[in-house]
Amino acid sequence: MPKIVHLTDNSEKELKKKDCFSDVIKIAGLGSLKNNPDLLVFPHSFSELKDGIDNLSILTIHDAKHDGEEYASLKVCTGNLMGFVGMNDTSVSIHSRFTHKKHDGDVDEKSQDFFLYYLLQKVFSINIFYLEHTQSKNDKVFDFLLFLFPVMLKNALSQGLFKEYKTNSYDDAKVKGCINISRFIRYDIPFKGTVSYSTHERSFDNSMTQLIRHTIEYIKRHPFGTSILNEDAEMTENVNIIIQATPTYNQRNRIQVLNANRRPKVHPYFTKYRDLQQLCVHILRHDTLKYGKEKDKIHGILFDGAWLWEEYLNTILKKQRFNHAENKLKRGGLPMFAKADADKGIKHNNQTIYPDFYKENFILDAKYKHLNDGVGCEDLYQVVTYMYCSCAKHGGYIYPDEGNGVYHKHQLAGYNGFIHLLPFKVPQNLEKHEDFVKQIQEVEETIEKIIVEIDRQC
């Protein structure tokens, strides 16, 4: 019988279900996340994120109590990762800590994770209406994959249609490749004016575009397929581009196409196709993952809450003219020194600072972790450094809050600057998603008004 463990991010819980201890311990002891092909983790570009999500742990365990040789209880701690993971007969569901709790102050399968869904909707443009009506936990994981497909396809096609070298065989009078002697002898003797030859040429109709085409045809059969593939004019056009690029598509070739995509495509230009390839393979292999799980093999989908929170804030703060630096990708930073070669003793990588959000006279740091107990020393020094190097008068932190946080403003000693703490009060204990959306949009407006007022003080 399947065992389900419900947790929340950045929290601790004592488990007493002995039958799930073994699998939970194995999940906690998992090594590198990127070495598990059946586990999708976002943000996805591990090759680009040198110090990113791959270094995070899904779970950590401490204070294990024993009853003889067996475990009697375990304390499980979670970090910023949220989503669904499974191993053998055990499923672990990690909700956001702002989930509406249904049972004795704890989360269960009936808990409403409106906050996570809202972040996904804003960052990935996922249609939450359909996700809310998914009953099975396995189906909900699968639906997440389907609704991520449009944004992944758009990102990939922003680099152009994938081209790959492919060997093609011809039999005509326009010889432009290597003559195929065996075919020539079999089919062109006596000579009839044509020559059998093969060429190695770049083609849009290749294993990658075929994989995407098979995924599109698979999604078409899903109850929500039409809505997913026709969510807007751009998506409809993208689907048509793939269909036109794959004239040799044959539904019977799906296994062959999957085998051709067993290894990630590494291309110096078409970098975004690697993530789309992984997603397509997961979608097409859904039944295998769901019903044919291998022993001790982990599967599921996870989101880094810190990254998701930062990307969500970007949808709000960009309207206030904030720039969004991408620290892990080393893009969009600010210079620390007036001249890059001012001090040869400082590594070049350390001469650029990457505030999460910045504009003239204002630095903002996005924090997903708890800040109600105060800002840590390292976080405080970081923002003050950013303010000093950019001559900013205002700096601060914006973090999700259960409702107890209060806006604070502190003046720095010896420097005409101010530190601001902006709690983003996540609506709590609401029964309907539409009520949650209405209230959180009011919170967004409140945050914008505070920022506008701070701007006036600059």
C-alpha positions as CSV (number, residue, x, y, z in Angstrom):
1,M,0.0,0.0,0.0
2,P,1.5,3.4,-0.9
3,K,2.7,5.6,1.9
4,I,2.4,9.4,1.7
5,V,4.5,11.8,3.8
6,H,3.3,15.5,3.9
7,L,5.9,18.1,4.8
8,T,6.3,21.9,4.4
9,D,9.4,23.8,3.3
10,N,11.9,25.2,5.8
11,S,10.4,23.3,8.6
12,E,10.9,20.3,10.9
13,K,8.6,17.4,11.5
14,E,8.8,14.2,13.5
15,L,7.8,11.1,11.6
16,K,6.3,8.1,13.3
17,K,5.3,5.9,10.4
18,K,7.8,3.2,10.6
19,D,6.9,1.7,7.3
20,C,8.2,4.7,5.4
21,F,11.4,5.3,7.3
22,S,13.6,3.3,5.0
23,D,12.6,5.2,1.8
24,V,12.7,8.6,3.6
25,I,16.2,7.9,4.8
26,K,17.3,7.0,1.3
27,I,15.8,10.2,-0.2
28,A,17.6,12.2,2.5
29,G,20.8,10.5,1.6
30,L,20.5,11.2,-2.1
31,G,23.6,12.6,-3.7
32,S,23.7,15.0,-6.6
33,L,20.2,15.9,-7.8
34,K,21.3,16.2,-11.4
35,N,22.4,12.5,-11.5
36,N,18.8,11.3,-11.2
37,P,17.2,11.5,-14.6
38,D,13.7,10.7,-13.4
39,L,13.8,13.7,-11.0
40,L,13.0,17.1,-12.6
41,V,14.3,20.1,-10.6
42,F,13.7,23.7,-11.4
43,P,15.5,25.9,-12.1
44,H,16.8,23.4,-14.5
45,S,20.0,24.6,-16.2
46,F,22.5,22.7,-14.0
47,S,25.2,23.2,-16.6
48,E,24.8,27.0,-16.1
49,L,24.2,27.1,-12.3
50,K,27.6,26.3,-10.9
51,D,26.6,26.9,-7.3
52,G,22.9,26.4,-7.7
53,I,20.1,24.1,-6.8
54,D,22.1,20.9,-7.4
55,N,23.9,21.5,-4.0
56,L,20.6,21.5,-2.1
57,S,19.3,18.5,-0.1
58,I,15.7,17.4,-0.5
59,L,15.6,16.3,3.2
60,T,17.9,16.1,6.2
61,I,17.4,13.8,9.2
62,H,18.5,14.2,12.8
63,D,17.4,13.1,16.3
64,A,16.6,9.6,15.1
65,K,15.3,7.5,18.0
66,H,15.8,3.7,18.0
67,D,13.7,0.9,19.3
68,G,16.2,-1.9,19.5
69,E,17.8,-2.2,16.0
70,E,14.9,-0.4,14.3
71,Y,14.1,3.3,14.1
72,A,11.2,4.4,16.4
73,S,11.0,8.0,15.1
74,L,12.8,10.4,12.8
75,K,12.9,14.2,12.7
76,V,12.9,15.4,9.1
77,C,14.0,18.9,8.1
78,T,13.2,20.5,4.8
79,G,14.9,23.4,3.0
80,N,13.7,25.6,0.1
81,L,12.7,22.7,-2.2
82,M,9.0,22.1,-2.8
83,G,7.1,19.6,-4.9
84,F,6.7,15.8,-5.1
85,V,9.2,13.0,-4.9
86,G,8.8,9.3,-4.7
87,M,10.8,6.2,-4.1
88,N,9.4,2.6,-4.1
89,D,6.0,2.8,-2.4
90,T,6.7,6.1,-0.5
91,S,5.7,9.5,-1.8
92,V,6.9,12.7,-0.2
93,S,4.9,15.8,-0.8
94,I,6.7,19.1,0.2
95,H,4.2,21.9,0.4
96,S,5.0,25.6,0.9
97,R,5.0,26.6,4.5
98,F,2.1,29.0,3.7
99,T,-0.2,26.1,2.8
100,H,-3.7,26.3,4.3
101,K,-3.5,23.5,6.9
102,K,-6.5,21.3,7.2
103,H,-5.9,18.8,9.9
104,D,-4.8,19.7,13.5
105,G,-2.5,22.4,12.2
106,D,-0.7,20.0,9.9
107,V,-0.8,19.5,6.1
108,D,-2.4,16.5,4.4
109,E,-3.7,15.6,1.0
110,K,-6.6,18.0,1.4
111,S,-4.4,21.0,2.2
112,Q,-4.6,23.9,-0.2
113,D,-1.2,25.1,-1.5
114,F,-2.5,28.3,-3.0
115,F,0.8,30.1,-2.5
116,L,2.9,27.6,-4.5
117,Y,0.3,27.5,-7.2
118,Y,0.2,31.2,-7.5
119,L,4.0,31.5,-7.8
120,L,4.0,28.9,-10.5
121,Q,1.2,30.6,-12.3
122,K,3.0,34.0,-12.3
123,V,6.5,32.6,-13.2
124,F,5.5,29.8,-15.7
125,S,2.0,31.0,-16.8
126,I,0.5,27.7,-15.6
127,N,-3.2,27.4,-15.7
128,I,-4.0,26.7,-12.1
129,F,-7.7,26.0,-12.7
130,Y,-6.9,22.6,-14.2
131,L,-4.4,21.7,-11.5
132,E,-6.9,22.3,-8.8
133,H,-9.2,19.7,-10.3
134,T,-6.6,17.0,-10.5
135,Q,-7.4,14.3,-7.9
136,S,-4.6,11.9,-7.9
137,K,-1.2,12.9,-6.6
138,N,0.5,11.0,-9.4
139,D,-1.7,12.8,-12.0
140,K,-0.9,16.1,-10.4
141,V,2.8,15.6,-10.9
142,F,2.1,14.7,-14.5
143,D,-0.1,17.7,-15.0
144,F,2.8,19.9,-13.7
145,L,4.9,18.5,-16.5
146,L,2.3,19.2,-19.1
147,F,1.7,22.7,-18.1
148,L,5.4,23.4,-18.0
149,F,5.7,22.3,-21.7
150,P,4.5,25.6,-23.3
151,V,7.0,27.8,-21.5
152,M,9.8,25.4,-22.1
153,L,9.0,25.2,-25.8
154,K,8.8,29.0,-26.1
155,N,12.2,29.3,-24.4
156,A,13.8,26.7,-26.7
157,L,12.3,28.2,-29.9
158,S,13.6,31.6,-28.9
159,Q,17.0,30.2,-30.0
160,G,15.6,29.1,-33.3
161,L,14.5,25.7,-34.6
162,F,16.9,22.9,-33.6
163,K,19.2,21.7,-36.4
164,E,21.2,18.5,-36.3
165,Y,23.4,16.7,-38.8
166,K,21.5,13.8,-40.3
167,T,22.5,11.1,-42.9
168,N,20.1,11.1,-45.9
169,S,20.0,8.7,-48.8
170,Y,19.1,9.7,-52.4
171,D,18.8,8.1,-55.8
172,D,18.8,10.8,-58.5
173,A,21.0,12.5,-61.0
174,K,22.1,15.3,-58.7
175,V,25.0,13.6,-57.0
176,K,26.4,15.7,-54.2
177,G,27.6,13.2,-51.6
178,C,29.2,9.7,-51.2
179,I,28.1,7.2,-53.8
180,N,26.5,4.1,-52.2
181,I,28.1,1.4,-54.2
182,S,25.9,-1.5,-53.0
183,R,22.7,0.4,-53.6
184,F,24.0,1.6,-57.0
185,I,24.7,-2.0,-58.0
186,R,21.3,-3.3,-56.8
187,Y,19.0,-0.5,-58.1
188,D,20.9,1.5,-60.8
189,I,22.3,-1.2,-63.0
190,P,21.6,-1.3,-65.9
191,F,22.3,2.4,-65.7
192,K,19.0,4.4,-65.9
193,G,20.4,7.9,-65.3
194,T,20.3,8.0,-61.5
195,V,22.9,7.3,-58.9
196,S,22.5,6.1,-55.3
197,Y,24.3,8.4,-52.8
198,S,24.1,9.6,-49.2
199,T,24.8,13.0,-47.7
200,H,25.5,14.2,-44.2
201,E,23.6,17.5,-43.9
202,R,21.9,19.6,-41.3
203,S,18.2,19.1,-41.0
204,F,15.2,20.4,-39.0
205,D,13.6,17.0,-39.1
206,N,15.8,15.3,-36.5
207,S,15.7,13.3,-33.3
208,M,15.1,16.4,-31.1
209,T,12.2,17.9,-33.2
210,Q,10.7,14.4,-33.6
211,L,10.8,14.1,-29.7
212,I,9.0,17.4,-29.4
213,R,6.4,16.4,-32.1
214,H,5.7,13.1,-30.3
215,T,5.2,15.0,-27.1
216,I,2.8,17.4,-28.8
217,E,0.8,14.5,-30.2
218,Y,0.7,12.8,-26.8
219,I,-0.5,16.0,-25.1
220,K,-3.3,16.4,-27.7
221,R,-4.9,13.2,-26.2
222,H,-4.9,14.6,-22.6
223,P,-8.2,16.1,-21.4
224,F,-6.6,19.5,-21.0
225,G,-4.4,19.1,-24.2
226,T,-6.2,21.6,-26.3
227,S,-6.0,24.3,-23.7
228,I,-2.3,23.6,-23.2
229,L,-1.3,23.7,-26.9
230,N,-3.5,26.6,-27.7
231,E,-3.1,28.8,-24.7
232,D,-2.1,31.8,-26.8
233,A,-1.3,32.7,-30.4
234,E,2.5,32.3,-29.8
235,M,2.0,28.7,-28.5
236,T,-0.2,27.8,-31.5
237,E,2.4,29.1,-33.9
238,N,5.2,27.2,-32.1
239,V,3.2,24.0,-32.4
240,N,2.7,24.6,-36.1
241,I,6.4,25.2,-36.5
242,I,7.3,21.8,-35.0
243,I,4.6,20.0,-37.1
244,Q,5.9,21.5,-40.3
245,A,9.5,20.7,-39.4
246,T,8.7,17.0,-38.9
247,P,7.1,15.6,-42.1
248,T,8.4,12.1,-41.4
249,Y,6.6,11.8,-38.0
250,N,5.2,8.4,-37.4
251,Q,3.5,7.5,-34.1
252,R,4.9,4.0,-34.3
253,N,8.4,5.4,-34.0
254,R,8.0,6.7,-30.5
255,I,10.3,4.1,-28.8
256,Q,12.9,4.7,-31.5
257,V,12.8,8.4,-30.9
258,L,13.0,8.0,-27.1
259,N,16.1,5.8,-27.5
260,A,17.7,8.4,-29.7
261,N,17.2,10.9,-26.8
262,R,18.5,8.8,-24.0
263,R,21.4,11.1,-23.6
264,P,21.1,14.9,-23.2
265,K,21.8,16.9,-26.3
266,V,24.9,19.1,-25.8
267,H,25.0,21.9,-28.2
268,P,27.0,25.2,-27.9
269,Y,24.1,27.3,-29.3
270,F,20.8,25.4,-28.7
271,T,21.4,25.3,-24.9
272,K,17.7,25.7,-23.9
273,Y,16.7,22.5,-25.9
274,R,18.4,20.3,-23.3
275,D,15.8,21.2,-20.6
276,L,12.9,20.8,-23.1
277,Q,14.4,17.4,-24.1
278,Q,14.4,16.2,-20.5
279,L,10.8,17.4,-20.0
280,C,9.6,15.7,-23.2
281,V,11.2,12.4,-22.2
282,H,9.5,12.6,-18.8
283,I,6.1,13.2,-20.3
284,L,6.4,10.4,-22.9
285,R,7.7,8.0,-20.2
286,H,5.0,8.9,-17.7
287,D,3.3,5.5,-17.6
288,T,6.7,3.8,-17.1
289,L,7.5,6.1,-14.2
290,K,4.1,5.7,-12.7
291,Y,3.6,1.9,-13.0
292,G,7.1,0.5,-13.5
293,K,9.1,2.0,-10.8
294,E,12.5,0.5,-10.3
295,K,13.6,-0.4,-6.8
296,D,15.2,2.6,-4.9
297,K,14.9,4.8,-8.0
298,I,13.7,8.3,-7.2
299,H,11.3,10.2,-9.4
300,G,9.2,13.4,-9.2
301,I,9.4,17.2,-9.7
302,L,10.8,19.8,-7.4
303,F,11.0,23.6,-7.4
304,D,13.6,25.8,-5.6
305,G,11.4,28.1,-3.4
306,A,14.1,30.7,-3.2
307,W,14.5,30.9,-7.0
308,L,10.7,30.8,-7.5
309,W,10.2,33.6,-5.0
310,E,12.9,35.7,-6.7
311,E,11.4,35.2,-10.1
312,Y,7.9,36.0,-8.8
313,L,9.1,39.3,-7.2
314,N,10.7,40.2,-10.6
315,T,7.2,40.2,-12.1
316,I,6.3,42.9,-9.5
317,L,9.5,44.9,-9.1
318,K,10.2,45.3,-12.8
319,K,7.1,47.6,-12.9
320,Q,9.0,49.8,-10.4
321,R,12.0,49.9,-12.8
322,F,14.2,47.5,-10.8
323,N,16.9,45.6,-12.6
324,H,17.1,41.9,-11.8
325,A,20.7,40.6,-11.5
326,E,21.2,36.8,-12.1
327,N,23.8,35.9,-9.5
328,K,24.2,32.2,-10.3
329,L,24.5,32.9,-14.1
330,K,26.8,35.9,-13.5
331,R,24.7,38.3,-15.5
332,G,23.5,41.8,-14.9
333,G,25.8,42.7,-12.0
334,L,27.4,46.0,-10.9
335,P,31.1,46.8,-10.8
336,M,32.7,46.9,-7.3
337,F,35.7,48.9,-8.4
338,A,36.0,52.1,-10.5
339,K,38.6,50.3,-12.7
340,A,38.6,46.5,-13.4
341,D,42.4,46.3,-13.1
342,A,42.6,48.6,-10.0
343,D,43.9,45.7,-7.8
344,K,45.7,42.8,-9.5
345,G,45.5,40.9,-6.2
346,I,41.7,40.6,-6.4
347,K,40.2,37.8,-8.5
348,H,38.3,39.1,-11.5
349,N,35.2,37.1,-10.4
350,N,35.1,39.0,-7.2
351,Q,35.1,42.5,-8.8
352,T,31.4,42.3,-9.6
353,I,28.4,42.4,-7.2
354,Y,25.0,40.9,-7.9
355,P,22.2,42.4,-5.9
356,D,18.9,40.5,-6.5
357,F,17.2,43.8,-7.5
358,Y,18.6,47.2,-7.9
359,K,18.0,50.6,-9.4
360,E,19.4,54.1,-8.8
361,N,19.7,54.7,-5.0
362,F,17.9,51.4,-4.1
363,I,19.0,47.8,-3.4
364,L,16.6,45.0,-2.6
365,D,17.5,41.5,-1.5
366,A,14.9,38.7,-2.0
367,K,14.8,36.3,1.0
368,Y,12.6,33.2,1.0
369,K,13.8,32.1,4.5
370,H,12.3,33.2,7.8
371,L,13.3,36.8,8.8
372,N,10.8,37.4,11.6
373,D,13.5,36.6,14.1
374,G,15.8,39.2,12.6
375,V,18.3,39.6,9.7
376,G,21.5,37.6,10.0
377,C,24.9,39.1,10.1
378,E,26.0,37.8,6.7
379,D,22.8,39.0,5.0
380,L,23.1,42.5,6.6
381,Y,26.7,43.0,5.6
382,Q,25.9,41.9,2.1
383,V,23.2,44.5,1.5
384,V,25.3,47.3,3.2
385,T,28.2,46.4,0.9
386,Y,25.9,46.6,-2.1
387,M,24.6,49.9,-1.0
388,Y,28.1,51.4,-0.4
389,C,29.5,50.2,-3.7
390,S,26.6,51.6,-5.7
391,C,26.2,54.7,-3.6
392,A,22.6,53.7,-2.8
393,K,20.8,55.5,-0.1
394,H,18.2,52.7,0.5
395,G,18.6,49.0,0.8
396,G,16.5,46.3,2.2
397,Y,14.9,42.8,2.3
398,I,11.6,41.5,1.0
399,Y,10.4,38.2,2.3
400,P,7.2,36.1,2.5
401,D,5.6,36.4,5.9
402,E,2.8,34.5,7.7
403,G,1.2,37.8,8.8
404,N,3.2,38.7,12.0
405,G,5.9,40.8,10.3
406,V,5.9,44.6,10.4
407,Y,7.6,47.0,8.1
408,H,10.8,48.5,9.6
409,K,13.2,51.2,8.6
410,H,16.6,51.6,10.2
411,Q,19.2,54.4,9.6
412,L,22.8,53.4,9.3
413,A,25.4,55.0,11.5
414,G,28.1,56.9,9.8
415,Y,26.4,56.6,6.4
416,N,23.4,58.4,5.1
417,G,21.5,55.3,4.3
418,F,18.6,53.3,5.4
419,I,17.8,49.5,5.8
420,H,14.2,48.5,5.1
421,L,12.5,45.2,6.1
422,L,9.5,44.6,3.8
423,P,7.4,41.6,4.9
424,F,5.2,40.3,2.1
425,K,2.1,39.1,4.0
426,V,0.9,35.9,2.4
427,P,-2.9,35.5,2.8
428,Q,-3.7,32.7,5.3
429,N,-6.6,30.3,6.0
430,L,-8.6,30.9,2.8
431,E,-10.9,28.2,1.4
432,K,-11.0,29.4,-2.2
433,H,-8.2,30.1,-4.7
434,E,-10.0,33.2,-6.1
435,D,-10.1,34.7,-2.6
436,F,-6.4,34.0,-2.2
437,V,-5.6,35.7,-5.6
438,K,-7.7,38.7,-4.7
439,Q,-5.9,39.2,-1.4
440,I,-2.4,38.6,-2.6
441,Q,-2.9,41.1,-5.4
442,E,-3.8,43.6,-2.7
443,V,-0.5,42.7,-0.9
444,E,1.3,43.3,-4.2
445,E,-0.2,46.8,-4.4
446,T,0.8,47.5,-0.8
447,I,4.4,46.6,-1.5
448,E,4.4,48.8,-4.6
449,K,3.1,51.7,-2.6
450,I,5.8,51.3,0.0
451,I,8.5,51.3,-2.7
452,V,7.0,54.4,-4.4
453,E,7.1,56.2,-1.0
454,I,10.8,55.1,-0.5
455,D,11.6,56.4,-4.0
456,R,10.2,59.8,-3.0
457,Q,12.8,59.9,-0.2
458,C,15.7,59.4,-2.5
